[in-house]
Amino acid sequence: MKKFKPQPGFVVQAYRFALDPNSGQEAALRSHCGAARAAYNWAVAWVSATWWQRSAEESYGIAEDQLTEWRPWSLPALRKAFNENKHTDPRFSAWWSENSKEAYSTGLANAAAAFDNYSSSKRGARKGKRLGKPRFKSKHRARPACRFTTGTIRIERDRRHVTLPRLGTIRTHESTRKLERRLTAGTARILSATVRHERGRWFASFQVEVKREIQRVERPDVAVGVDLGVKSLAVMADSLGEIRYIPNPKHYDTAWQTLRRLSRRVSRRQGPAVDDPATGKTHRREPSKRWLQANADRNKVHHRVANLRADALHKLTTQITAEYGAVVVEDLNVAGMLKNRRLARKIADAGFGEIRRQIAYKTRRNGCRTVVANRWYPSSKTCSDCGAVKAKLPLHVRVFACDACPLVMDRDENAARNLAALAATCITGTGVAGDQGAKAPNPRGADQKTRATRPSRKAGTGRAGGEIPAQRGTETRDRQRDTEPLTLW
């Protein structure tokens, strides 16, 4: 499957609007999302049946070349098999016609992508953590979602309603004028729509091809280094020597006492699960109405915290990318930082990974550049004045005092200045401060840990039933890292 490429001068952007469906429309939304989940589970069972059959035949001593052939999991193959079975399968025959075909296509597409990712990961062709075999989606834990790619997908002219296939016209909680103006002017085209239930309400996300001109930043010749932290959410130092401190709003800590009180209330009610001390298993039961109300009150606080955090991060990253021509950020190991039990909650509340993601795509939209410092670059240990590198700098030491020069300043400010210098030294290669090629004295190698050698992922595992074959040559969702040299506007 070829990846969609927008027209020259256009970008693919999402517009999300909260919905206010009535009782009948909400039932239809849940039915469509349930149909997508049922189709996904059917596809996983249909493809996995081949593996179980091959495992049984292999245990009987049948040769590998005589085993049952693998069932294909490409989207066209799954659609063909599902359309042949939905009329006779008792799981679908009585109700499949009540929903749009796009609901079932959503589940089948997700299953095809899941098997592609699993196969690529098993062969070592996919980066990141090893992925396991696709599993069934639970009705109680899976997030309801459904995607529409064909049919009537429209933003109404009154800017307060959207129309989706089989669901009809649904009122929106907010105005849709931002998208409706572009559609009327002919500078946008809707590609697909996705409905999803999250944070206590329904949302409709429209994937739109939008004509967007590059927005010039206020200071294109200035680079800024952004040092993220817990005490201050970000310390910014630009190439002109200006320092800015962005305080950490700490939304979760603000609501911590309220969440503790509501969590105690939830724990005292009869919940949907109970542990059996005899078998050690968890059994589901019908939750009480008091538990449902208490859980809804607690979730409302969680949703408010998440909304406040998202709003603050978007405002911060928009401010940064609209002002500077180059933004330097660190390649932080957030997953490893979360293993620190003393700081995990505060690090998760700050949203380090989300800040970097938003800066990356917003700089591309504004025509500037994002520079990612190496994960092992000692920005906090390096003196921003003379370039000397400390052997150790514990986390509790908040003031940087250079041993080679009289520089004394806040460690976060020093790190931000080094990151700002990194943007210039990537081109000039001065060999001091932020130069990536500079050799710092590090006799113990404390800046970079070593890891034990692991076996290659490409090596065979000898799994029963044979190796899962690759059904696609390339993974359409993999992105190549930008290797172009840094240029300042």
N, C-alpha and C positions, 0 to 999 in steps of 0.2 A: 504494500500500500504506500503510495507516494504521499509525502508530507505536503500539506497545503501551503502554498506560497502566495502571499498577498501581492497585489499589483504594485508597481513602482510608486512610491509616495504614500502608500497605505500601510497600516499596521493592523494587527488583530488585537482587539481589546474587548474586555468584558464589562458589561453594565449589569449591576445587580440591584434588584428592587424587591422590597418586602411586600408580601401579598396579604390581603384580607379576604380569604375565601369564606363563603357561607358554609353551612353544614353539609349540603349536598356536594359542593365543590371540594371540600376537604376530604370527604369520603372517596370521591373520584381520584384525588391526588394520591391518597394512601393506596387505593386499588392499583393505580399505575405503578407506583413504586414497589408494591408487593409483587406485581407481575414481573418487574425487572429482576427482583431478587429470586423469584421462582425459576425464571428462565436461566439465570446464572447457575443456580444449584443443579438444574437439569443438565446443563452443559458440562459442569464439573463431573457429575455422576456418569454421563454418557462417555466422556473421554477416559475417565479413570477406570471404567469397566474393562477397557482393553488391557490395562496394566495388571489388574487382578487375574484376568484370563490368561495372560502370558505367564504370570507367576505360577498359576496352577499347572499349566502345560509344561513349564520348565521343571516343576517338581516331579512330573511323570517321566522325565527323561527324554522329552521331545527335543529334537535338534533346533537350534536357534533359527535356522533358515526356514523351518516349517511351523514356527509359532504364528499365532494370529496377528495379522497386520495391525499396525497402529491406526486408530481412528484419527482422521485429520481434525485439527482444532482451529483452522482458519475461519474467519467470520463467514464467508460464503458457504463453507461446508457445514458449519453449525446451523446457519439459517435454513439450508436445504433439509437437513435432518430434522430440525425442530418443526418445520412446516409439514413434514410427512408424519410426525408422531403426535402433533397437538390434537388431531381429530379423533384419535383412538386412545390416547393416553388418558386414564381416568383423572390424573392430576390437573389436566387442562381442558378436557373436552367439554365440560359443563359451563365454563366461564371465560374461556380465552377471548371470545369475541366481544366481551364487554369493554376491553381496553384497546388503545391504539397499538398498531404493530410496532411503533417506535419504542414502546415499553419493553417488549420482548427483545427487540434489537439491542437495546441498552444492556440488558443482562448478558446476551450472547457476545457482544463486543467486549464487555469487561472480562468475560471468561477467556476469550481469545487472547486478550492482552495479558492476562494472568499466566496462562500457559506459555506464552512467548517469553515473558520475563523469567519464568521458572526454568525454561529450557536454556535460555541464554546464560543465566546465572550458573546453572549446573555445568555448562560447557566452559565457563570462565570467560565468556564474551561480554558479560555485564559487570560493570564496576560496582563497588559497594558491598554491602553485607549480603551473604548468601541467602537467597530466597527459598522458602520451602514450597512444597506442592500446594496448589490452590485448594482451599478448604471451603466447606459450605458456609453460607451466610445465615446467621441466626435471625429470626424474626424479632427477637428482643434486643439485640445488640447492634445490628446493621443499621447504618444511617440511611433513611429513605431518600432515594434520588432517582430521577428519570430524565433522559435526554431526548429531545426532539430535533430531528434534522430535516424532516420533510413535512409537508402539510401546511396548514394555515398558522403561521407564526407572525404576529402583527402587534405593533404598538398603536393603540387607538388614538385618534386625533384629540380626544378630550384630555389626554395626558394623565389619566387616572385609571386606565384599564389596559390589560394585555389580553390577547387572544392566542390560545394554544390548541393544538389538534385534540379533538374529542373532549377536551376540558371546557371549551367555550371561553367566554369573556370573563376574566377575573379582575376584581378591583385591586389596585395597588395601594399600599399604605402611604406611599410618597409619590410625588410628581415624577413623571417620566420625561420632562421637557428636555433634559440634556440629550437624550437619544432621539426623541421625536423631532427636534429641530434639525439634527443631522440627516435623519431619514427623509424629511421633507425637502431639504436642500440638495439631496442626492449625493452627499459626501459620506454616506455610510450604508452598509448592506448587512442584514442579519444573516448569519451562517447557521446558527443553531440556538436552541434554548434548553436550559436545564433547570428543573424544579428540584428543590432540596429542602428538607426539614432539618433545621439546626438552630440552636440557641432559642428554642421554644417557639419558633414561628416558621412559616413557609417563605422561601425566597425563590425568585426566578432570575436566572443569570442568562444574559444574551451574549453570545459570542458574535462580535460584529467586526467587519472589515471597515476601518475608518481611515479617511484621508487626514493625515496629520502632518503639518509642517514642523520642521525642527525649530524648537524654541531656543533662542539665544540666551545664554546665561548672563547674569549681571556682570560678573568679573571673569571673563574667559581665560585670562592669563594668570590667574591665581589658583594654586593647588592647596588643598586642605587635607590634613591628617586627622582621622577620627579614631580616638581611643575610647573603646567602650568599657564600662565598668558598672559596679553596683552602687558605690557611694554617689557618684555622678554618672548619669546614664551615658553621657558622651562628653569628652573633652576635645575641642576642636582647635587646632593650631594651623593657620594658613602660612603660606610662603612669605607673607609680608610681616610676620611676627605677631599677629593679633591672636589672642587666646580667648576662647569662649567656653564656659561651663554650662552644660545642660543638666539641670537637676533631674534626679530620678523620681518620677511621680509615685512609684510604689503603690499601684492600685490594689494589688492583692493584699499587701500588709494593711492597707486602710480598711479593707473589708474582713480582715482576719478574725476579729472578735465576733462579728456578726455570723460568719460562716461556722465558727465553733459552736455558737449557741444553736443555730439551725441544724447542724449535724447531730448534736445531742438529741434534739427533738426527733429527727428522723430515726435514730438508732433505737428510740423507745417505742416506736410503732411497729406493727406487724408488716414486715417487708415482703418482697416477692421471692426471697430465697431463704432457706433454712439449712443449716448443717446437721447432718445425721452423725452423732458421735459414735454410733456402732459401726457404720461402714466408712465414715470419713468423707462421704460424698455430699454434694449440695443438691437439694431438691427444690424445685420451683413450687410456689404456691400463690394463691390469689392475694395480692396486697390489699390492705385495708384502705378505706377512703381517707382516713386520717393520715396514713403514710403517704398516699398520693399527694395530698395537699401540702404536707410538710416537705416532701421532696421537690414539689413545684416551687415552693418558697425559696428553698436553698438554691435550686437551679437558676432562679431569677437573679440572685446575687452573683452567681458565677457568670451568667450571661452579661450582666452589666459590667463586671470587671473586664471581661474579654472585649467588649465594645469600647470601653474607655482606653484600653491598651492599644487596640488597633487604631483608634482615632489619633492618639498621641504619637504613635510611630509613623503614621502617614504624614502628619504635620511636620515632624522632625525631618524625615527623609526628603520631603518636598522642599523644605526650606534649604537643605544642604545642596541638593542637586540643581536648584534654580539659581544658585549664586556662584558656584565655583566651576572652573573648567576641568578640574581633575580632582577626584576624591580617592584618598588612600585609606583602605581598611585592612584589618588583620584577618588572616585565615584562622579563626579560632576553632578549637576542638570543643564545641559546645557539648557534644555527647559525653566527652570525658570530664568536662567541668561539672556536669550534672551529677557525677558520682561523688562529689564532695557533699556529704550530708549536711554540713553546716551552711553551705552557700547555695544548695541546689534550688531551693524555693525562690530565692532572690534572683538567681540567674535566669530561671525560667520566667519569672515575672518581667524581667527586663526585655526579653525577646531579642537576643543578640543575632540569632540566625535570620529572623524576619527583617531586622534592620539592614543587614547585608543584602538580602534578596531584593528589597525594595530599592536600595541605592543602585544595584546593578541594572535593573530595567529602567529606572527613571533617568539615569545618566545617558543611557542609549537614546531615550526619547528626547532628551534635551541636547543631544549632539556633543556631549562631553565624554570623559573617560573615567573608568573605575580601575584603580590599581590595587591588586590584592597582594599584601606583603606575605612573604613566606611564613609558614607556621612556626618555624624555628628561628625567625629573625628576632634578636633580643632588643626589642624597642624600649623596654623599661630599663634594661641594664646598660644601655649605651648612652654615653654622655652626648647630649645634643650640641655641645660647644666644641669639645676637642676630639670626640670620637672614641674615647677609652671605654672599654667594656668591663663591667664588674663580673667577678666570678659567680657571686651569689647576691641575690636581693630578695629576701623573704617577703611574703605577701603582707605581713603586718607592718613592714617598714614603708611608710607612706611618703617619706621625703627622700629624694635622691641627692646624695652628696658624692660628688666625683672625687676619686682618689688622686687624679692627675692634675686637676685644675680647681679653682675655688668655686665652681658652680654648685649651688644648692637651690633646689626647687622641688615642687610637687612631682611625684613620680609619674602621675598621669599626664601632667603638662609636658614633662620631658619626653614621654612616649609619643604624645601627639606631635611634638616638634620633629622627632625622628621620622615619623610616618610622613609628615609634610615634606621633609627633605628627600624622602625616598622617591617622590615623583620626579624631582629634578635629576637625581643621581642615576635614575634608570636610563637617562639619555646621555648625561655628561660622563658618568662613571668616575667620580672624583675619588672614590676609595675611602671616604670618611663618612661618619654619621650613618646615614641610611643607605649607603651603597651596598647593593646585594652581593657584590663581588669582594667586599672587604673581608679580610681575615682577622677575626678577633681572637685575642689570647684566650684559649679555653682548654687548659691541659687535661681536665677531667671529662670533657665532653658532656657537661651537665645540661647544655641547652637542648640536646636531642637524645631521646631514649632509644634504646635498641630493643628489638622484638625478636622472639624466637622464630626460626625459619619454619615456615608452614609448607605443607605439600602443595603442589600446583593444582589449581582447580581443573586443569585440563586432563589430569590423570583420571583414569577410569575408577569407579567405585565398586564395580562388580555387583551392582544391585540386581536383584532378581527381576526377571522380565526383560532384561536388556536395557541399553541406554536409550533415553528418549531422543528421537531424531529431531534435527532442526528443520522447521518447516518454513522459515523465512531467513533470507540471507542477512538482512540488516534489521536492527531494531529502530523503528521509526521515532521512538521517543528519546533516544540518546542524543545529547547535544555535544558538539565539539567545542573545546575551550578556545577562546579567542587568543591567538598568538601574535597579533599585530603589534608593532612597536608603539610605545606611548607617544602620543602627540598632544600638545596643549594648544587649545584654541586661543 
